[in-house]
Amino acid sequence: MDLELDGVHFDHTAVAAPRIRDLLPIYRDLLGGRHLGGGGDNRVVGYRTFQLTYKGGGKVELMEPLAGSTFFDSFFELTRGRGGVHHLNFHVDDLDAAVARLTERGYRLHGLNRADSRWREVFLHPKEAHGVLIQLAQPGSRAGEVRSTLEEVLAGRGRNGNGIPSP
């Protein structure tokens, strides 16, 4: 049985914590991550995020909840409030084809979002992937997009920023 999805490549690992600032001493300072530029808030879902890149091309996305958000509550409950690896991200060339192939094979998907042409995504349920949340995303064009600095993101002034600094 051919299960392989076409046009898939690994992009990044996402790590979430109650405070992004607590992740920086490891992922930026110790391991040498450099801010890619960009990042900001997803006010609808309730988190702040940005990515660091490393020699050799690896990337880590750092995430924290926005004030009052319940988005990470169950995740933090599972991790005893500490956080950790939240999801693995794989880019696909054709999200619709990936969703069709996974659905026909009986995989449980959730969070399908085709509304934003900049970033279309779906998640493979952790029960299907041995406890790992897998995000499949089809990135779109970001031409002309202004990329925030790390300081702007932490100050709440990144893309869609809420103006409230990270704790």
Contacts in CASP RR format, 6 or more apart in sequence:
PFRMAT RR
TARGET T0000
AUTHOR 0000-0000-0000
METHOD contacts of the structure
MODEL  1
MDLELDGVHFDHTAVAAPRIRDLLPIYRDLLGGRHLGGGGDNRVVGYRTF
QLTYKGGGKVELMEPLAGSTFFDSFFELTRGRGGVHHLNFHVDDLDAAVA
RLTERGYRLHGLNRADSRWREVFLHPKEAHGVLIQLAQPGSRAGEVRSTL
EEVLAGRGRNGNGIPSP
3 101 0 8 1.000
3 105 0 8 1.000
5 92 0 8 1.000
5 97 0 8 1.000
5 98 0 8 1.000
5 101 0 8 1.000
5 102 0 8 1.000
5 136 0 8 1.000
6 92 0 8 1.000
6 93 0 8 1.000
6 94 0 8 1.000
6 97 0 8 1.000
6 98 0 8 1.000
7 92 0 8 1.000
7 93 0 8 1.000
7 94 0 8 1.000
8 90 0 8 1.000
8 91 0 8 1.000
8 92 0 8 1.000
8 93 0 8 1.000
8 98 0 8 1.000
8 136 0 8 1.000
9 90 0 8 1.000
9 91 0 8 1.000
10 88 0 8 1.000
10 89 0 8 1.000
10 90 0 8 1.000
11 59 0 8 1.000
11 89 0 8 1.000
11 90 0 8 1.000
11 91 0 8 1.000
11 137 0 8 1.000
12 51 0 8 1.000
12 58 0 8 1.000
12 59 0 8 1.000
12 60 0 8 1.000
12 61 0 8 1.000
12 88 0 8 1.000
12 89 0 8 1.000
13 59 0 8 1.000
13 60 0 8 1.000
13 61 0 8 1.000
13 85 0 8 1.000
13 87 0 8 1.000
13 88 0 8 1.000
13 89 0 8 1.000
14 49 0 8 1.000
14 60 0 8 1.000
14 61 0 8 1.000
14 62 0 8 1.000
14 63 0 8 1.000
14 85 0 8 1.000
14 86 0 8 1.000
14 87 0 8 1.000
14 88 0 8 1.000
14 89 0 8 1.000
14 135 0 8 1.000
15 23 0 8 1.000
15 27 0 8 1.000
15 60 0 8 1.000
15 61 0 8 1.000
15 62 0 8 1.000
15 63 0 8 1.000
15 83 0 8 1.000
15 84 0 8 1.000
15 85 0 8 1.000
15 86 0 8 1.000
16 47 0 8 1.000
16 62 0 8 1.000
16 63 0 8 1.000
16 64 0 8 1.000
16 65 0 8 1.000
16 72 0 8 1.000
16 75 0 8 1.000
16 83 0 8 1.000
16 84 0 8 1.000
16 86 0 8 1.000
17 23 0 8 1.000
17 62 0 8 1.000
17 63 0 8 1.000
17 64 0 8 1.000
17 82 0 8 1.000
17 83 0 8 1.000
17 84 0 8 1.000
18 64 0 8 1.000
18 65 0 8 1.000
18 72 0 8 1.000
18 76 0 8 1.000
18 81 0 8 1.000
18 83 0 8 1.000
18 167 0 8 1.000
19 64 0 8 1.000
19 166 0 8 1.000
19 167 0 8 1.000
20 48 0 8 1.000
20 50 0 8 1.000
20 62 0 8 1.000
20 63 0 8 1.000
20 64 0 8 1.000
20 154 0 8 1.000
20 166 0 8 1.000
21 154 0 8 1.000
21 166 0 8 1.000
21 167 0 8 1.000
23 62 0 8 1.000
24 62 0 8 1.000
27 33 0 8 1.000
27 52 0 8 1.000
27 60 0 8 1.000
27 62 0 8 1.000
28 34 0 8 1.000
28 35 0 8 1.000
28 52 0 8 1.000
31 54 0 8 1.000
32 52 0 8 1.000
32 54 0 8 1.000
33 52 0 8 1.000
33 53 0 8 1.000
33 54 0 8 1.000
33 60 0 8 1.000
34 52 0 8 1.000
34 53 0 8 1.000
34 54 0 8 1.000
35 50 0 8 1.000
35 51 0 8 1.000
35 52 0 8 1.000
35 149 0 8 1.000
35 150 0 8 1.000
36 50 0 8 1.000
36 51 0 8 1.000
36 52 0 8 1.000
36 53 0 8 1.000
36 59 0 8 1.000
36 147 0 8 1.000
37 50 0 8 1.000
37 51 0 8 1.000
37 147 0 8 1.000
37 148 0 8 1.000
37 149 0 8 1.000
37 150 0 8 1.000
38 50 0 8 1.000
38 51 0 8 1.000
38 147 0 8 1.000
38 148 0 8 1.000
38 149 0 8 1.000
38 153 0 8 1.000
38 158 0 8 1.000
38 159 0 8 1.000
39 48 0 8 1.000
39 49 0 8 1.000
39 50 0 8 1.000
39 51 0 8 1.000
39 147 0 8 1.000
39 148 0 8 1.000
39 153 0 8 1.000
39 158 0 8 1.000
39 159 0 8 1.000
40 48 0 8 1.000
40 49 0 8 1.000
40 50 0 8 1.000
40 148 0 8 1.000
40 153 0 8 1.000
40 156 0 8 1.000
40 158 0 8 1.000
40 159 0 8 1.000
40 160 0 8 1.000
40 161 0 8 1.000
41 47 0 8 1.000
41 48 0 8 1.000
41 49 0 8 1.000
41 66 0 8 1.000
41 156 0 8 1.000
41 158 0 8 1.000
41 159 0 8 1.000
41 160 0 8 1.000
41 161 0 8 1.000
41 162 0 8 1.000
42 48 0 8 1.000
42 49 0 8 1.000
42 160 0 8 1.000
43 66 0 8 1.000
43 160 0 8 1.000
43 161 0 8 1.000
43 162 0 8 1.000
45 69 0 8 1.000
45 71 0 8 1.000
46 65 0 8 1.000
46 66 0 8 1.000
46 69 0 8 1.000
46 71 0 8 1.000
47 63 0 8 1.000
47 64 0 8 1.000
47 65 0 8 1.000
47 66 0 8 1.000
47 69 0 8 1.000
47 71 0 8 1.000
47 72 0 8 1.000
48 63 0 8 1.000
48 64 0 8 1.000
48 65 0 8 1.000
48 66 0 8 1.000
48 153 0 8 1.000
48 156 0 8 1.000
48 161 0 8 1.000
48 166 0 8 1.000
49 61 0 8 1.000
49 62 0 8 1.000
49 63 0 8 1.000
49 64 0 8 1.000
50 61 0 8 1.000
50 62 0 8 1.000
50 148 0 8 1.000
50 150 0 8 1.000
50 153 0 8 1.000
51 59 0 8 1.000
51 60 0 8 1.000
51 61 0 8 1.000
51 62 0 8 1.000
52 59 0 8 1.000
52 60 0 8 1.000
52 62 0 8 1.000
53 59 0 8 1.000
54 60 0 8 1.000
61 89 0 8 1.000
63 72 0 8 1.000
63 86 0 8 1.000
64 166 0 8 1.000
64 167 0 8 1.000
65 71 0 8 1.000
65 72 0 8 1.000
66 162 0 8 1.000
66 164 0 8 1.000
67 164 0 8 1.000
72 83 0 8 1.000
72 86 0 8 1.000
75 83 0 8 1.000
75 86 0 8 1.000
76 82 0 8 1.000
76 83 0 8 1.000
85 132 0 8 1.000
86 133 0 8 1.000
87 123 0 8 1.000
87 132 0 8 1.000
87 133 0 8 1.000
87 134 0 8 1.000
87 135 0 8 1.000
88 132 0 8 1.000
88 133 0 8 1.000
88 134 0 8 1.000
88 135 0 8 1.000
89 135 0 8 1.000
89 137 0 8 1.000
90 134 0 8 1.000
90 135 0 8 1.000
90 136 0 8 1.000
90 137 0 8 1.000
91 136 0 8 1.000
91 137 0 8 1.000
91 138 0 8 1.000
91 139 0 8 1.000
92 98 0 8 1.000
92 136 0 8 1.000
92 137 0 8 1.000
92 138 0 8 1.000
93 138 0 8 1.000
94 138 0 8 1.000
95 114 0 8 1.000
95 120 0 8 1.000
95 121 0 8 1.000
95 122 0 8 1.000
95 136 0 8 1.000
95 137 0 8 1.000
95 138 0 8 1.000
96 114 0 8 1.000
98 122 0 8 1.000
98 136 0 8 1.000
99 109 0 8 1.000
99 112 0 8 1.000
99 122 0 8 1.000
102 109 0 8 1.000
102 122 0 8 1.000
102 124 0 8 1.000
103 109 0 8 1.000
107 124 0 8 1.000
107 125 0 8 1.000
107 128 0 8 1.000
108 124 0 8 1.000
108 125 0 8 1.000
108 127 0 8 1.000
108 128 0 8 1.000
109 122 0 8 1.000
109 123 0 8 1.000
109 124 0 8 1.000
109 125 0 8 1.000
110 122 0 8 1.000
110 123 0 8 1.000
110 125 0 8 1.000
111 121 0 8 1.000
111 122 0 8 1.000
111 123 0 8 1.000
112 121 0 8 1.000
112 122 0 8 1.000
113 119 0 8 1.000
113 120 0 8 1.000
113 121 0 8 1.000
113 122 0 8 1.000
114 120 0 8 1.000
117 140 0 8 1.000
117 141 0 8 1.000
118 139 0 8 1.000
118 140 0 8 1.000
118 141 0 8 1.000
118 142 0 8 1.000
118 145 0 8 1.000
119 137 0 8 1.000
119 138 0 8 1.000
119 139 0 8 1.000
119 140 0 8 1.000
120 137 0 8 1.000
120 138 0 8 1.000
120 140 0 8 1.000
121 135 0 8 1.000
121 136 0 8 1.000
121 137 0 8 1.000
121 138 0 8 1.000
122 135 0 8 1.000
122 136 0 8 1.000
123 133 0 8 1.000
123 134 0 8 1.000
123 135 0 8 1.000
123 136 0 8 1.000
124 133 0 8 1.000
124 134 0 8 1.000
124 135 0 8 1.000
124 136 0 8 1.000
125 133 0 8 1.000
126 132 0 8 1.000
126 133 0 8 1.000
145 159 0 8 1.000
148 157 0 8 1.000
148 158 0 8 1.000
148 159 0 8 1.000
152 158 0 8 1.000
153 166 0 8 1.000
154 165 0 8 1.000
154 166 0 8 1.000
155 163 0 8 1.000
155 165 0 8 1.000
155 166 0 8 1.000
156 162 0 8 1.000
156 163 0 8 1.000
156 164 0 8 1.000
156 165 0 8 1.000
156 166 0 8 1.000
157 163 0 8 1.000
END
